[in-house]
């Protein structure tokens, strides 16, 4: 009887662990809403000043209405943010989403921080425009090393939204360089505007559970350089037209593993944009473009980061 009870207890605890929802955190601490950008999942406040006369929205930690009210019929307009469709699709599939608001801290293993990265499985940073501090860089690196997933989305070179001298390729590359390109990835900081179907054989991303990926459109984005000498797991997924599949230059998007964690890099923010953000910003509505390829890629990549 004791043996049966123990087996039932183990089975129950395993089911509870399996049933726990994955948590995805979207960063909003690095001026992701500066200028013509609105890379957040939901905001109830707009046109606020955050210094030097720049206006932006101020997303709250949890979207409103609450995620419990998201039905299968919900559209991206249920929440107001350029990344709302991404977040809503994640919720529809049983995941939890939160925002790390402006002026919050990026930490890892800080028990005093309720939004410490250790509480999440994936950290999404879409077009950051403020440099990470040394402590924040260390937190991100350790988060990935210990099993977390990082989705790093940049934009084209010279896309400095808040005019502080460092655009999103600069912000990410400082992080990568300071840790000796541990992920084997580097944003080239060029400016590409093209649609490519030059896809490598990476089935988890291009033929995953969310659907097939046949092409990707860059509405001004940067390519990605692979640095296999620093990390041999770094690989390209979609390349620009004419670039060599499996080569080390010209990738639109790429991935790598580091320690127990995973990283996905995308060189343009437009594919993630659903157009439902701040109406005073010029948004690109790329989420449903290319017959759903953008949506499918981003969701497939997120599931890969979640190790599902």
C-alpha positions as CSV (number, residue, x, y, z in Angstrom):
1,X,0.0,0.0,0.0
2,X,2.8,2.4,0.9
3,X,4.4,1.6,-2.5
4,X,1.2,2.4,-4.4
5,X,0.7,5.6,-2.4
6,X,4.3,6.7,-3.2
7,X,3.8,5.9,-6.9
8,X,0.6,8.0,-7.0
9,X,2.3,10.9,-5.2
10,X,5.2,10.9,-7.7
11,X,2.8,10.7,-10.6
12,X,0.8,13.6,-9.2
13,X,3.8,15.8,-8.6
14,X,5.1,15.1,-12.1
15,X,1.7,16.1,-13.5
16,X,1.7,19.3,-11.5
17,X,5.2,20.2,-12.8
18,X,4.1,19.5,-16.4
19,X,0.9,21.5,-16.0
20,X,2.7,24.6,-14.7
21,X,2.5,27.4,-17.2
22,X,5.6,28.8,-18.8
23,X,6.2,32.5,-18.1
24,X,7.5,34.9,-20.7
25,X,8.8,38.3,-19.7
26,X,8.9,41.2,-22.2
27,X,11.4,44.0,-21.4
28,X,10.3,47.6,-21.4
29,X,13.2,49.1,-19.4
30,X,15.3,50.1,-22.3
31,X,13.2,52.8,-24.1
32,X,11.5,50.2,-26.3
33,X,8.7,52.8,-26.9
34,X,10.9,55.7,-27.8
35,X,10.3,57.5,-31.1
36,X,8.4,55.5,-33.7
37,X,8.4,52.3,-31.7
38,X,6.0,50.5,-29.4
39,X,7.6,47.2,-28.6
40,X,5.4,46.2,-25.7
41,X,2.5,43.8,-25.2
42,X,0.1,46.2,-23.6
43,X,0.0,49.8,-22.3
44,X,-2.8,51.9,-20.8
45,X,-0.8,55.1,-20.7
46,X,0.6,57.0,-23.7
47,X,2.5,60.2,-24.6
48,X,4.4,60.4,-21.3
49,X,7.7,62.2,-20.9
50,X,10.7,60.1,-19.8
51,X,13.4,62.8,-20.1
52,X,14.8,65.0,-22.8
53,X,11.3,65.8,-24.1
54,X,10.8,62.3,-25.5
55,X,7.3,60.8,-25.3
56,X,6.5,57.2,-25.0
57,X,3.9,54.8,-23.5
58,X,4.4,53.2,-20.1
59,X,3.3,49.5,-20.0
60,X,2.2,48.0,-16.7
61,X,3.5,44.7,-15.4
62,X,0.3,42.7,-16.3
63,X,-1.8,43.4,-19.3
64,X,-5.4,44.6,-19.0
65,X,-8.0,43.2,-19.3
66,X,-6.4,40.2,-17.6
67,X,-5.1,37.2,-19.5
68,X,-7.8,35.1,-18.0
69,X,-10.3,36.9,-20.3
70,X,-8.3,36.1,-23.4
71,X,-10.5,33.8,-25.5
72,X,-9.5,31.9,-28.7
73,X,-11.4,34.5,-30.7
74,X,-9.4,37.4,-29.2
75,X,-7.5,39.6,-31.7
76,X,-4.4,41.7,-31.2
77,X,-6.6,44.7,-30.4
78,X,-7.6,43.0,-27.1
79,X,-4.4,44.6,-25.8
80,X,-2.7,47.7,-27.0
81,X,1.0,47.3,-27.9
82,X,3.1,46.5,-31.0
83,X,3.8,43.0,-29.6
84,X,0.2,42.3,-28.3
85,X,-0.6,39.6,-31.0
86,X,2.5,37.7,-29.9
87,X,1.5,37.8,-26.3
88,X,-2.1,36.9,-27.0
89,X,-1.1,33.9,-29.0
90,X,1.1,32.7,-26.2
91,X,-1.7,33.1,-23.7
92,X,-4.1,31.1,-26.0
93,X,-1.6,28.3,-25.8
94,X,-1.5,28.2,-22.1
95,X,1.4,30.5,-21.2
96,X,1.7,33.5,-19.0
97,X,3.1,36.9,-20.1
98,X,4.3,39.9,-18.2
99,X,6.1,43.2,-18.9
100,X,9.2,44.4,-17.1
101,X,8.1,48.1,-16.8
102,X,10.3,51.1,-17.3
103,X,12.7,51.7,-14.3
104,X,12.3,48.1,-13.1
105,X,15.5,46.1,-12.6
106,X,16.9,43.3,-14.7
107,X,18.3,40.9,-12.2
108,X,19.0,37.2,-11.8
109,X,18.8,35.3,-8.5
110,X,17.8,38.5,-6.6
111,X,15.1,37.2,-4.2
112,X,14.0,40.7,-3.4
113,X,13.0,41.4,-7.0
114,X,9.5,39.9,-7.7
115,X,10.3,40.0,-11.4
116,X,13.7,38.5,-11.2
117,X,14.6,36.5,-14.4
118,X,14.8,33.3,-12.4
119,X,10.9,33.4,-12.3
120,X,10.6,33.2,-16.0
121,X,11.5,30.8,-18.8
122,X,12.0,33.3,-21.7
123,X,13.1,36.9,-21.7
124,X,12.1,38.9,-24.8
125,X,14.1,42.1,-25.6
126,X,12.8,43.9,-28.7
127,X,14.8,46.8,-30.0
128,X,16.4,48.2,-26.8
129,X,17.7,51.8,-27.0
130,X,19.4,52.1,-23.7
131,X,22.6,50.3,-22.8
132,X,22.5,47.5,-20.3
133,X,24.5,48.1,-17.1
134,X,27.3,45.7,-16.2
135,X,25.0,44.1,-13.6
136,X,22.2,43.7,-16.1
137,X,24.6,42.1,-18.7
138,X,25.7,39.7,-16.1
139,X,22.1,38.9,-15.1
140,X,21.2,38.2,-18.7
141,X,24.2,36.0,-19.4
142,X,23.7,33.9,-16.2
143,X,19.9,33.6,-16.9
144,X,20.7,32.0,-20.3
145,X,23.6,29.9,-18.9
146,X,21.4,28.4,-16.3
147,X,18.6,27.4,-18.6
148,X,16.7,30.5,-19.7
149,X,15.7,31.5,-23.2
150,X,16.6,34.9,-24.7
151,X,14.8,36.3,-27.7
152,X,17.0,39.3,-28.9
153,X,15.4,41.5,-31.6
154,X,17.3,44.4,-33.1
155,X,16.7,46.8,-35.9
156,X,18.8,48.4,-38.7
157,X,22.0,50.4,-38.0
158,X,21.4,54.0,-37.3
159,X,18.0,53.4,-35.6
160,X,18.8,55.3,-32.4
161,X,15.2,56.1,-31.3
162,X,16.1,58.1,-28.2
163,X,19.2,59.9,-29.6
164,X,21.6,58.7,-26.9
165,X,24.3,57.5,-29.3
166,X,23.6,53.8,-29.1
167,X,20.9,52.0,-31.2
168,X,19.7,48.4,-30.7
169,X,22.5,46.6,-32.6
170,X,24.9,48.7,-30.4
171,X,23.1,47.8,-27.2
172,X,23.2,44.0,-28.0
173,X,26.7,44.0,-29.4
174,X,28.1,45.6,-26.2
175,X,26.5,42.8,-24.2
176,X,27.9,40.1,-26.7
177,X,31.4,41.6,-26.9
178,X,31.7,42.1,-23.1
179,X,31.2,38.3,-22.7
180,X,33.5,37.4,-25.6
181,X,30.6,36.7,-27.9
182,X,29.6,33.7,-25.8
183,X,26.5,33.2,-27.9
184,X,28.4,33.3,-31.1
185,X,26.2,36.1,-32.5
186,X,26.8,39.7,-33.6
187,X,24.4,42.2,-35.2
188,X,26.1,43.6,-38.4
189,X,24.4,47.1,-38.0
190,X,23.7,47.3,-41.7
191,X,20.4,48.3,-43.3
192,X,18.5,45.6,-45.3
193,X,15.2,46.0,-47.1
194,X,14.2,42.8,-48.9
195,X,12.1,39.7,-48.8
196,X,13.9,36.4,-48.7
197,X,13.0,32.8,-49.0
198,X,16.6,31.6,-48.6
199,X,15.9,29.3,-45.7
200,X,18.3,26.8,-44.1
201,X,17.1,23.4,-43.0
202,X,16.1,24.3,-39.4
203,X,12.8,22.5,-39.0
204,X,12.2,23.5,-35.4
205,X,11.9,27.1,-36.6
206,X,10.6,26.8,-40.2
207,X,8.3,23.9,-39.8
208,X,7.3,23.9,-36.1
209,X,4.1,23.5,-34.3
210,X,2.9,27.0,-35.2
211,X,3.2,26.3,-39.0
212,X,5.6,26.6,-41.9
213,X,7.8,29.5,-42.7
214,X,8.3,30.2,-46.4
215,X,9.8,33.7,-46.4
216,X,10.7,36.7,-44.3
217,X,10.4,40.4,-45.1
218,X,12.8,42.9,-43.7
219,X,11.4,46.5,-43.6
220,X,14.9,47.9,-42.8
221,X,16.7,45.6,-40.5
222,X,20.2,44.3,-39.8
223,X,21.8,41.1,-40.7
224,X,23.5,38.8,-38.2
225,X,27.1,37.6,-38.2
226,X,27.8,34.1,-36.8
227,X,31.0,33.6,-34.8
228,X,31.5,29.8,-34.6
229,X,35.0,30.2,-33.2
230,X,33.3,31.6,-30.0
231,X,30.3,29.3,-30.0
232,X,30.1,26.5,-32.5
233,X,26.3,26.0,-31.9
234,X,25.5,29.4,-33.6
235,X,23.5,28.8,-36.8
236,X,21.6,30.9,-39.3
237,X,17.9,30.1,-40.1
238,X,16.9,32.5,-42.9
239,X,19.5,34.3,-45.0
240,X,19.4,37.3,-47.2
241,X,19.0,36.7,-50.9
242,X,22.2,35.4,-52.4
243,X,23.9,34.6,-49.1
244,X,25.2,31.1,-48.6
245,X,23.0,28.9,-46.4
246,X,25.0,27.9,-43.4
247,X,27.4,30.7,-43.9
248,X,28.6,33.1,-41.2
249,X,27.3,36.3,-42.8
250,X,24.0,37.6,-44.1
251,X,21.6,35.8,-41.7
252,X,18.2,37.4,-41.1
253,X,17.8,35.3,-38.0
254,X,19.9,32.9,-36.0
255,X,20.1,30.8,-32.9
256,X,22.6,29.3,-30.5
257,X,22.8,27.4,-27.2
258,X,24.8,28.5,-24.2
259,X,25.3,26.5,-21.1
260,X,21.8,25.1,-20.4
261,X,20.0,27.9,-22.2
262,X,19.1,29.1,-25.6
263,X,19.2,32.3,-27.7
264,X,17.3,33.4,-30.8
265,X,18.4,36.6,-32.6
266,X,16.2,38.4,-35.2
267,X,17.6,41.4,-37.1
268,X,14.3,43.4,-37.7
269,X,11.5,44.3,-35.3
270,X,8.9,44.7,-38.0
271,X,8.0,41.0,-38.3
272,X,6.9,41.1,-34.7
273,X,4.8,44.3,-35.1
274,X,1.0,43.8,-35.2
275,X,0.2,47.5,-35.7
276,X,-1.9,47.8,-32.5
277,X,0.3,50.0,-30.5
278,X,0.4,53.8,-29.9
279,X,-1.6,55.4,-32.7
280,X,0.8,58.3,-32.9
281,X,3.7,56.0,-33.8
282,X,4.3,54.8,-37.4
283,X,3.9,51.0,-37.1
284,X,4.5,48.4,-39.8
285,X,2.0,45.6,-39.1
286,X,4.4,42.8,-40.0
287,X,2.9,40.0,-37.8
288,X,0.6,38.6,-40.5
289,X,2.8,39.3,-43.5
290,X,4.3,36.7,-45.9
291,X,1.2,34.5,-45.5
292,X,1.7,34.1,-41.8
293,X,5.4,33.2,-42.1
294,X,6.4,36.0,-39.6
295,X,3.9,34.9,-37.0
296,X,4.9,31.2,-37.5
297,X,8.6,31.9,-37.2
298,X,8.3,34.0,-34.0
299,X,6.0,31.5,-32.3
300,X,8.1,28.5,-33.4
301,X,11.2,30.3,-32.1
302,X,9.5,31.1,-28.8
303,X,8.5,27.4,-28.3
304,X,12.1,26.4,-29.1
305,X,13.3,28.8,-26.4
306,X,10.7,27.3,-24.0
307,X,12.1,23.8,-24.9
308,X,8.7,22.6,-26.0
